[in-house]
Amino acid sequence: MYKAKEYLIHGLLLVLTLITTTLAGGEWVYGRSVIGEGDSFLTWEYFLKSMAFSIPFVGILLIHELGHFFTSMYHKVKCSLPFFIPAWLGFIGAPSIGTFGAIIRMKGFVNSRKKFFDIGVAGPLAGFVIALGVLVYGFTTLPPSDFIYSVHPEYADPDFKGYGEDVLDFELGGNLLFWAMGKVLADPDRLPEMSEMIHYPFLFAGYLALFFTALNLLPIGQLDGGHVVFGLFPKHHKQISMGVFTLFLGYAGVGMISPGMPVEELMIRIPLYLGFLYICYSRTDFTAQTKITISLSIAAVQYVLAFVKPEWEGYQGWLFFAFLLGRLMGLRHPEVSGFHTLDTKRKIVGWLAILIFALCFSPKPFIFE
């Protein structure tokens, strides 16, 4: 069915992604954010240890994509093999997780609401089950509390007062499921702070898996969550997708323009930001006037919120993803003939997927200060 060249290319990308995520894992788990700083993590010993992060992380991504793949095969819909995207930025001293994820490209025409639903929901559910297993193992096998001293020996120094303002602080934002599993499964004396979770490879891999699960289950356009909404709400999926996208974009940009900013800065920032918002809606069916109205409305609401609640901030990291959705991927879901509803079993699975999204989504998944 697939040519030998395809197996070679996709297999090579999988191996490269395993290597790059292992290198990234070495940076996070052992605190080597810049090559050559202190003891290098680029040793065979560190590489093997870092596979405790990369193998479960890449494994979950693989299971996710295989869920899509085998369901496509079941429905006789042609698709590509899983396409992994390696991305390690350690050679320039920038943080990364070693990959931009993985995708499967649909090659066949799908004219069935059930097929769209099955293919879309299979990936997140498959990956989610494995992620749960990884997190259960991670939370129930935590090392002793003094483990952190092996990564940060300076913490043991009674005179240590912190790193100072010139050091970048990073912590995971958390989500309902991750928080609940920590409370229920972990020994409280061994449970690390969210700022130290990156040094626990199974927990970090599991957290990232939940992050990608929630990202894919956003009920927008052609994301997996968009397929779920397309199946559950055949007559209203367009409005749901557009409404969720607008709320998502509106939340992300809170704080982008604020009355507290200098007038000179606002004069530059406001037109640029309005142009950005307009571009995010550029692939919709709205008229130019409607797109301008929506952009102005979002910016106005955000400005008022910044005036009333200046301490409120969105998560500007989501703005880039909103741009990818609105400008590149598009917010429209491919249509099929008719408005056939799903059977009861599929509806239950669809609502389960929505629940999983709610449990896994983090408003601020990665916090840098």
N, C-alpha and C positions, 0 to 999 in steps of 0.2 A: 504493500500500500504506500509506504514511504520509501524514497530513494535512500541509498546508502549515504549519500552526501548530506541528506537532512539529518539522519541519525548522528552523523559525525559532528555537524555544526551544533545541533542542540545538546548533544552529549558534552561537547567541548565547553559550551557556555555554562552548563551545569557544573562541571568540574572547576572552571574558572571562578564561578560564583561561590563555590565551596571554599576555594582558596582565599578569595577576597574577603568573605565574611569571617574566615578564620583569622586573617590579619586584623580586621576591624575588631573582632572579639578580643584579640590580644591587647589592643589599645584600650578598650573599655575595661575589661576585667582586671588587667594588671596596671592600669593607669599610665600607659605609655602613649600620650597624645601626640608626641612629636618624635620622629625617628632620630635616634642619636642622643636623646636626652636621658642621661643616667644609664641604667642597664637596658640594653636593647631587648625588645620583645621579639625581634626577628631572629630567634634561635629555634632550633628543632624542638627543644624542651617546651618553650612557650607555645610554639605552633601546635604541638600535640595537646597541650592543656587547653588551648583556646578552642579546640574542636568540641569541647563540652558546650560551647555556645553555638558554633556554626552548624554542627550536625542536626541538633533539634530544630534550629531556626530554619535552615534550608529544607529540612525534612518536612516541616509543617507547610512551607510554601509549595513544596513538590506535591504533597498530598492534596492541597487545595486545588492545584492545577489539574492533577489527575482526576479529581472529582468532576471537573468540567469535561475533561478529555473522555473519560469512559462513559459519561452520560451522553455526550455527543455521539460516541460510537453506538451506544444503545439506540439512540433515535435516528441513526443513519444520517447524521449531519457531518459533513466533512469539516475538519479543523486541522490546525497545525499541531505539531508536538509542543510541549511546554517550552516556552522561550524565556530563559533566565537572562537577567541584565546585571552583570557584575559591575560594581562601582566602588572602588576603594580609593579614598582621597588622602590616605596617610602620607603619601610621598610629598604632599605639599603642606603637611601639617594641619589639614582640616579634618574635623570629625566626620565619620560616616559609619553606616552599618554594613558596608560591604556590598550592597545591592540596591537596585531600584525596584526590586520585586520580580515577578514573572507574569507572563501573559500567554494566552492561547488565542490565536487568530481564527475566527470562523471563516471557512471557505465556502460553505454551502448555504443555500437560501433556506431560511426558517420561516414557514408560514403557519405557525401553530403557537398559540398562547401557552399551551401546556409544555411544548418543547422549550420555548424561551424560559419558562419558569423552572423546569427541571434542570436545564443546563446551568442556569444562573445560580440557583440555590445550592446545587450539589457541592460546588467548590468551597464556599464559606462553611457549610456544615461539616464537611469532611475535615478541613483544616482545624475547625473549632474543637472537634472531638480530640484530635491529637494534641492541640494546645492545652486542653484541660488536663490531659495525662501528664504533659511536661510540667505544668504548674503544680499539680498534686505532688509529683515527685520532688520538685524544687522546694516547695514549702514544708514538706515532711522530712526532708533530709538536710536541713540547714546545718552548716558547720557551727562550732562553738562561737560564742559572741566575740571572742578575741581573734577570730579569723581576720577581721578587718585590719588588725595591726600588721598582718603579713603584707597587706597591700599599702597601707598608710602607717608606717611605723612612727611617723611624727605624732599620730594621735595619742600614743602612749606617753609622750613627753608632757609632764604636768605644766610646763611653761608654754605649751603650744596655744596660741591665741587666734588661730585661723590664718588664712593665706593672704588676707588683705584685699583691698578693693580692686587691685589690678589683675586678679585671677578670675577667670570665668567659672561661675558656679552653674552646675547642671543637675537636674533631677527629673525623674519620671513624674508625669502628672497624675497618674492613677486613673482608675475607673471603678465602677461599682463591683464588678466581678473580681478583679484583682484585689481590691480592698477586702471584700468579704472572704475570699479564700485565705488571705493572710490572717484574718481574725479567727477563722474557724480551724485552720489546719496547722498553723505555725506555732512553735514555742515562742511566747512573747519575749522571753529573754534573748532569743536568737534572731528574732525578726529585725532586719535592718531598716534604717530610714530610707525613704524614697530616693534620697540623694546618693545612697550607697548601693542601690539595687543593681547597678550596672556591673558590680563586682561579683555578682552571683549569676553565673552563666545560664542556668536553667530558668531562673526567674526573669532575667533580661530577655532571653529568647521567647519565653512564653508571653511576656508583656508585649513585645513587638508583634507577635502573632495575633494577639487580641487587637492591637492597633490596626494591622492590615485587614483583619476581619471586619472591623467596624468601618474602615475606609471603603471596602468593597461593598458593604451592605448599606451605604448611604442610598436612600431611595430617590436617586436622581439619574435621569437619562439611561445610558446603557451600562451603568455599573450593575453589579450583581443584585444590589438592592433595587435598582430600577426595574430589572426583570421580575423581581418579586412583586413590586407594586403593579407592574403591567399585568401580571396574572391575577392578582387579588382584586384590583379595581379597574376593570377594562374600560369603563366610561369616564373615569376621573383621573387616570394616571398622569395625564399631561399637567393638570392643575396641581396635583400633588408634587410632581417632580419640580415644577417651576416654583411652587410655594416653598418647598424645602430648600431649594437652591438659593432663593432670595433670603430666607432666614439665615442660612449658612453663611452667605456672603455678608449679610448685614451684621451678624455677630462677629465675624472675622475682622471687620474693619473698624469696630468700635475703638476710638482713640486715635484713628488716623488723622482726623481733623478735630481740633479742640479750641475753644475760646482762649485757653491758656497759652496758646502758641503765639509767638510774635507775628504781627501783621505781615511783615515782609515774607516770613515763612509760609503763612497761610495763602498769600497771593500766588505763590509757586505751587504749593501742595494741592490746593483745591482744584484747579483746572486739570492737573495731572491725575488726581484721584478720580475725578468725574470721567475723564477719558478712559481710565482703567475700568471703571464700572460699566461704561458703555460697551467696551470691547468684550467684557464678560457676557454680555447679552447679544453679541454680534451675530451668532448663529441661530437665533430664535426667529420665529415668524412675525415678531412684533414690527410695527412700523418704526421708522427712525424717530418720530415724535414720541412714541410710547417708550422706546428705549431711553430717550433723554429724560422723560418724565420719571421713569423708574430710577434712573441713576441719581437724579436730583432729589428724589424722595428718600432714597437710602441714605445719601450724604446728609440730608437735612435732619433726619431722625438721629443719625449718629452724632451730629453736631449738638443737637438738643440734649441727648443723653450725656455727652461730655460736659455740658454746662450744668445739668442737674446733678449728675453723679460723676464728678471728675475722677473718682477712684476706680470706676469701672473700666475695664480694658478687655477687648476681644483677644483673639489669638491670630496675630498677623501671619503666622506660618501657614494658616489655612488659605490666605489670599492667593498664594501660588497655585494651590490645588484647585481653587475656584476658577482661576484663569485657565488651567488645563481643561477643566470640565466645560466651561462656557465657550472658550475659543477654539480648542483643538478637538475635544471629544464630542462636543455638542450635547444639548439637553434634551434632544428628542429621541424617543424610542422607536425603532422600526415598527410599522403597523402590520397587522395581520387582518385577514378578512373576518368580519363578524365580531361579536362581543360575547363569545362563549365563556362561561364562567368555569372556574376550576372545580374539581370534585372536592368532597369534604376533607379527604386525607391531605390533599395538596394545600387546602386552605389552612389546615392546622399547622402544616410545615411552614407555610408562609408567615403566619403569625408568630411561630417559634423563631423564625429568622429575624423578625422585627424585634422580638424580645432580646435576642442575642445581640443585636445592634445596640439596643438601649443599655445593656449590661457592659458592653465592651467599649462604647464610645467615650472618649475623654475630651472635654472641651479644650484642655490645654495639655496635650500628650507629652510634650518635651519642654521643660522650663529652663531657659537660659537667663542668667543675671550677671 
